[in-house]
């Protein structure tokens, strides 16, 4: 995980987002981390795009957390912080538009919460 986080930080430092930063695009060979499959790369993207894409997919697919659980985690982690809120929502919309990661499912969950008055 430390190598994955370091790789993401390096990508962000150049002003890029991988755009599909999920486990199937992260490989380790001979002790070296490789980030592959760059056709979804974005420049000038929100710095949170890859972070949210990876973290939400990791929670759901690798930790077995429900979409509802991931949605609650997203709300408490990103939407409760006014400095990250807009970038976090932009990241979800970007993911949903390109049908990458859990963007669409999380937006549906958030819309349900907004309709029910939960957030």
Buried (B, 14 or more C-beta within 10 A) or exposed (E): EEEBEEBBEEBBEEEBBBBBBBEEBBEEEEEEEEBEBEEBEBEEBBBBBBBBBBBBBBBBBEEEBEBEBBBBBBBEBBBEEEEBEEBBBBBBBBBBEBEBBBBBBBBBBBEEBEEEEEB
